[in-house]
């Protein structure tokens, strides 16, 4: 099956179920996915596959995280060689955890970085109280596209990539990017990637010598 990221959500208020699914749809629509788009099944799902998946996920969650309480929702995302897809799933999970005050666990057993194979977030924070950015690598992530490469720089890599920033990103969530020598920054991974893709696509429509 290849690399798969599993998501489980605990502690969601029943009245927030529709808002949760709507937010997952909004996050999935923010970008193009090379692999699966994020989705969730829960106790109210009525499609056969979703019902069976959630039933098995609930049994597994009770064994793996007995202190987390009943499972509220679960899903998985199959990747197709795009590391930015994996990052997008991670930041989508953080968004849900923060927004709804829930516990979200991600299991990415094939992740080449050991510390990112198992991530637990409670109200958006790691178990030790640190932000998610504390465990991200401080190196560029390469998004390979048909006409070139976009380099995505996580917050802790900003200093080595572009020099010390003077602006006040107190939470260190800003991502930067490099597209054909053009640099830019966004307040989050999703916004930085979206801006990088806009520039990349715009350059594809220029004559070859114009973007050289």
Secondary structure by P-SEA (a helix, b strand, c coil): ccbbbbbbbccccccaaaaaaaaaaaaaaccccccccbbbbccccccaaaaaaaaaaaaaaaaaccccccccccbbbbbcccaaaaaaaaaaaaaaaaaccbbbbbbccccccccccbbbbcccccccccccccccccbbbbbccccbbbbbbcccccccccccccccccccccccccccccccccccaaaaaaaaaaaaaaaaaccccccc
